[in-house]
Amino acid sequence: MHLDIDLTGRRVVVLGHPGASRRVVARYRASGADVDRFDTLPSASSALDGATLVVRVAGTGTPSPGDDADTVLRQRCRDAGALLIREAAASDSGHVSLVGGGPGARGLLTLDAAAALRDADVVLYDRLGPTDSLAEIAPSAELVDVGKLPGHHRVPQAGINALLVQHARAGRHVVRLKGGDPFVFGRGSEELAACLEARVPCTVLPGISSSIAVPAAAGIPVTHRGVSHLFTVVSGHAPLTDEEHLHLAGLGGTIVVLMGVSTLPQLVAGLGRAGMRPDMPVAVVERGYSASQRTTSGTLATIVTDAGTARCQSPAVLVIGEVVRVGLELQGSAAHLARLTESLAS
């Protein structure tokens, strides 16, 4: 059963010890509720008066099902007209969750990622994750922006590593929320190494990589039968070497480039020198899964000019290969079908 209750200005009583109930208290206060907390059920019969909700935190000395005290609590909730629910206690042992947030759309969070955020005491987040609704997704957490911008790192990587360890050693559940997948150009392995070195428990929760998701959002498959049976994911953060261009051009299939807008001219020139044909289709997909998502397409010979005319900016994913043509044809067919359907309906 799922109930939606607006608790703004309403009284919520939490029964549980301070440490174990800290996330529950923070979450209900974040929802706008007026929260009172007691270690156990007060003896005064008026303690629950005016409460809309009574939250019993399990395993903290509050009544267990079957106890006489549990029967008393249920009856007093009925008398007060309050709903009674049970929630799990927060752990006293600090740990870190490295969470992949996907390309930024809230609906693309995994179930485990959403559960970790709901349970977090602290969230260290990047700019490319699902940040717009983070206060709602992680209602009991302190939110810390450690995101990197091109040419500017608000918090250096060593500082992020230190924050993870510091908060975990203080007994907190720390979520490191990263765009895409933590282990795909996300420095997640460096953060895992820092936790292991500090003997801090750390769990990795994979996310949907933008290397696959963003082309899909634009209707471009990274593989297609008879067209491409492999794809290569490349970081465009820095220009590639001539040898790397040669290997990429020789592999065939699809090339997906992350963080590659600024190095697009060097990439195109290098692939051309390596023998890739000038009419190879290329697409630049900006801000995948956002309301301002946009696709700019061209060929290896024209895409630098096309992207410049369109003023393409990061974050963007570049797709190079015949699958771009397949995607554009699919989108054209879909648009034609939509127009035909509208015509028939009218």
N, C-alpha and C positions, 0 to 999 in steps of 0.2 A: 504494500500500500504506500502511496506517495501523497502527502498533503502539502499544499502551499498555504502558508499562513503569514500575513503581514504582521510582524511583531513590533513595528515602529511604535514606541511609547508604551508598549505593553510590559507587564511584569513577568519576568522569567526567574524561577527559583532553581538553582543548581545545587545538587547535593553531592559533594565530593571534596576530597582534600585539595589544597591549593595547587600543588604541582600536577597532580593527575587530571585536574579539571581545567587547567589553564587554557587549553585550546578551545574547550567548550565555552568557557566564559568569554574569551576573546571573540569567538565566532558570533555568539548571540548579541554581544555588545556592538559588533560591526553591523549587525542587521538592524540596529536602532532600538533594541530592547533595553528595558531597565532591569538589570541583572542583579540579583542577590544570591550570594553563595554561602552555604553552610556545610560544615564537615559532615554532619549527619542531620537527620530530621529533628528540628527543634521540638522541645516538649510542649511549647505553647501551641494551642490549637489554632491560634490566629496567624501562625507563621506563613500559611499558604494563602491567606486572604488576598483577593485581588490578582492572583497569579493566573495567567493564561496557560502557562506551560511549566511543568516541573520536570527537570532533567536529572535523572539518577545516573551518576558516573559509576560504571561497574568496577568492582574490585578495589574500592577505596574505603571499606568500612561501612558503606551504606547497605541497606537491607538486601538480602539475597532472596530470590523466589522461594516461597515456601516458609520463610521465617514469619513469626508473628508480627514483627516490625514491618514486614513487607505488606501484610494484610492491613495493618494500621495506615501505612502510607497510601495505599490504594483507596481506602475509605476516605481519608482526609482529602485526597485529590477530588474524589467524587463530591464531597461536601462543599469544596471550594469552587467546583465547576472548572477544574484545571485538567488539561491533558497531561498524562504521565508517559514519558519515554525514557529509554535507557541508551546511553552512549558509552563507547569504550574509553578507558583511561589513557592519558598520554604516557608514553614511556619516559622513564628517567634517564635512559641511556641515549646519548647523542649519536646521531648518525647522519650520513649524507646520501641523498638520492640525486644521481645525475640523470636528468629527465629531458628527453627529446620532445620539444613542443610542436614539431611539424612546421609547415610553412607559414603559420600564423593564424590560421582559421581555428577557432575554438572547437569546432566539431571534429577536427582531425587529431585532437588529443586522444591518446589511448586511454582505456579505462584505468589502467594502472597509473598513468601519469596524472589523471584527474584525481584519483584517490590520494596520491602522494601530495599533491598540492593542497587538497582539503585538510590533510593531516600536518601540514608544514608549520613550523614556528618561524622560520625565516626563508625567504625566497630571494636568491640572487639571480636576476634575469637579464637576458639580452634584448636588444631592440627588435629582433626578428621573430621572437616567439609570440604566442597569443597574449599580448600585454594589455589589449584594450579592456578586457574584462577580468584582469588578474585579481583585482580586489574582491570580486565576486567568487572567483574560482578558488582563491586561497584566503578565505575571510578571517582566519585567525593568525595570519602570518605578518611579520614585518617584511616589507617589500623594499629591496635594495637594487637600484639600477646600476649594473656594472657593464652595460653594453658598450660595444666598440663602434666608432664611426670611422669612415675612411680617413686615415691619417691622424686619428685622434682616439686614444685609449683612455677613457675616463678613469678606469682602474686597471693597472697593468696586470698581466697574467699572474705574476708572483703574488700580487696583492689579493687577487681572487682566491688563489690557493690558500693563502694565509687566513682569509675570512672563513672559508669552508671549515678549516681545522679549528679555528678559534670558536666559532659558534657551536660546532659539534662537541668540542670538549666542555662547553658550558651546559651540556645536556640537552641541546636543542636538535630537532629534526630540521636539517637544512636541505632545501631543494635548490639545486643548481639547474635553472630552466634555460635551455638552449634552443635556438631555432633549428628546425630540421632534426637531424640525428646527432647525438653527442659525439659519435665517433667518425662522422663524415665532415672533415675540415672544421671541427668544433672544439678542438683541444681538450676533448673529454678525457682522452687517455692521460694527458698531463695532470688533470685534476684528480683522476683516479690514482695515479702514482703518488701525488702529494698526500692523499688520504691514507694510502697503504703505508707510506713512509712514517706517517704520524700515528699509525695503528688506530685509525678512525674507521669504523664500519662504513662501507660504501656500496650502494646498489646502483646498477646501470639500467635505466628503463629506456629502451630504444624508441626513436620517434620516426615519423614518416619523413624521409629525406626529400628536400625540395628538388633534388636532381631528377626525381621521377614525378613528384606530385605537381610541380609547376608546369612542366610541359603538358601533363595530363589536363591541367586546368585550362590550357589553351587548346585542348583537343589534339595534341601532338603525341602519338605513341612513340616511346623510345625504341621499341622493336615492332616489326610488322612482317608477317610471313611473306617471303619472297622479296623483301626489300632490305631488311636489316635483322640479323640474328645476334647482334652484340651491340653493347654501348659502353663507352668509356667516359668516366666522370673525371673532370680536370679542374684544378683550382686555377682561376685566372688572376689571383691576387698579384702575382709577379709574372713578367714575360717568360715564356718558355725558351729553351735553347733550340738551336737548329736541329740537334739530334732528336729532341723530343717532338718537334714538329714533323720530322721525317717518320718517326715511329707512329704518330697519330694518323698521318695521312696514309700510311701503308696498312694500317689495321683494317680500314673500311668500317662499315657499320655507322653508328651514330656517335657523335661527340657532344657531350653535355658539359658546359663550362659554368661554374659557379663563381660569382664575384669577378666577372670578366669584362664589364663595360669599359673600364679605364684602359684595359690592355687589348681591347678588340682590334685596333689597327695593327699591332705587332702580331697578334694571333693570325689574322687574315693574311698578312704579308708572309709570315712564316709557313703557313699551310700552302700558300701559292707557290713559294719557292720549292716546297717539298713535293710538288706535283699534283696537288688537288686541283680539280678542274674548276674554271672560273664560274660555271653555271651551277655549282653545288648549292642547293637551297640552304638558307640560314634564317633563323628566327631569334628575335630578342623578346623574351616574355618578362615584362616588368610587373612587380608587385603582385605576384600570383596569389589568387584566392582573396584579394582585397576588392573593395568596391571600385578601385581605380585601376584594376588589372588592364594591361594593354599589350598587344602583340605587334611587333614591327617585323616584317619579313622582307627578304631580298635574296641575293645570291652572294657567293664569296666575292665576286667582283664589285657588287653594289652596296653591301650591307653597311660598310663604314659611312658612306654618304647617306644612306637611308636612315641609319641610327642617329647620325648627326642632325639631319633635317627634322627628325621626330624628337630630338633632344632626349634620347633615352638616358635614364639614370638608374643607378643601383637603388634598391636591390633588384637584380634581374638575373635570369638564367638564359644562357645562349644555347641554342640547339643547332647543330650542323649535321646535315645528312638528308637523304631522300625521304626520311620519315616526315620532314617538314612539309614536303609536297603532299604526302599522304594526308597529313593533318589538315592542311589548307583545303584539300579536295573534300574531306569529310565535313569540314565546317561549311564549305560552299553548298554541299548537298543538304546539310541540315537547314541552312538558311533558305534554300529553295523550297524544301518541304514545308517549312513554317509559312512562307509566303503563299504556297499552294493551299495549305490548310485554311489560312485566313480568307483566301479568295472563295473557297468552297463554302465556308461558314457564312460569308456575307451574301 
